[in-house]
Amino acid sequence: MNLREIIVLSIITLFATSCSEINTNNPIETYKYWSGTNPTKDLEVINGKYWQSGHWTREYIMCLKLKPTENWWNDFIKENNLTIDKGAWTKSSDSPEWFNHSESTIIYKQEGDFDQGSRYLKDTITGECYIYEIQL
């Protein structure tokens, strides 16, 4: 194969692989697309919904319902620089019907001025957590 053929083949491969939309309601697949790994033993993945555009910029919307250990959740908050959101938040209209938090829920968001609407919620009574993450 000459250089020209390699370049043409590379461009075709790039376009063919970057144009595939991803759409799943499988909780484990959702977690894997979002995190890049399988769930650990200290995490029960209950529900999930994931959509990713076919665009190379990896635009996505993800909803997860999970029940982590207290240590997992605390580490998650720390690693992602989350802070309690004291403002009003209304769940997105594209959220699935199971994405319902109670009044005993603490809502977190990432620190900083840039906010596309991602929220991280923990029910203080049940320990269930909901993650709504959007990257557009």
Residue pairs with C-beta under 8 A, 6 or more apart in sequence:
1 9
14 56
18 54
18 55
18 56
19 54
20 54
21 51
21 52
21 53
21 54
22 33
22 50
22 51
22 52
22 60
23 50
23 51
23 52
24 30
24 33
24 48
24 49
24 50
25 48
25 49
25 96
26 48
27 45
27 46
27 47
27 48
27 64
27 65
28 38
28 39
28 45
28 48
29 48
29 50
30 45
30 48
30 49
30 50
30 62
30 63
30 64
31 38
31 39
31 45
31 48
31 64
31 66
32 38
33 50
33 52
33 60
33 62
34 50
34 60
34 62
34 64
34 131
34 133
39 45
39 66
40 72
42 68
42 69
42 71
42 72
43 66
43 67
43 68
43 69
43 72
44 66
44 67
44 68
45 64
45 65
45 66
46 65
46 66
46 67
46 128
47 63
47 64
47 65
47 96
47 98
47 99
48 62
48 63
48 64
48 65
49 62
49 63
49 95
49 96
49 99
50 60
50 61
50 62
50 63
51 60
51 61
51 62
52 58
52 59
52 60
53 59
53 60
58 135
59 135
59 136
60 133
60 134
60 135
61 92
61 94
61 133
61 134
61 135
61 136
62 131
62 132
62 133
62 134
63 95
63 96
63 99
63 130
63 131
63 132
64 129
64 130
64 131
65 98
65 99
65 128
65 129
65 130
66 128
66 129
66 130
66 131
67 126
67 127
67 128
67 129
68 76
68 127
68 129
70 127
73 122
73 129
76 82
76 120
77 108
77 120
80 110
80 120
81 110
81 111
81 112
82 108
82 109
82 110
82 111
82 120
83 108
83 109
83 110
83 111
84 106
84 107
84 108
85 107
85 108
85 109
85 119
89 107
89 119
91 99
91 100
91 101
91 132
92 117
92 132
92 134
95 132
99 130
99 132
101 107
101 121
101 123
101 130
102 123
102 125
102 126
104 123
104 124
104 125
104 126
105 121
105 122
105 123
105 124
105 130
106 121
106 122
106 124
107 119
107 120
107 121
108 119
108 120
108 121
108 122
109 115
109 118
109 119
109 120
110 118
116 134
116 135
116 136
117 132
117 134
118 132
118 133
118 134
118 135
119 131
119 132
120 129
120 130
120 131
120 132
121 129
121 130
121 131
121 132
122 128
122 129
122 130
123 129
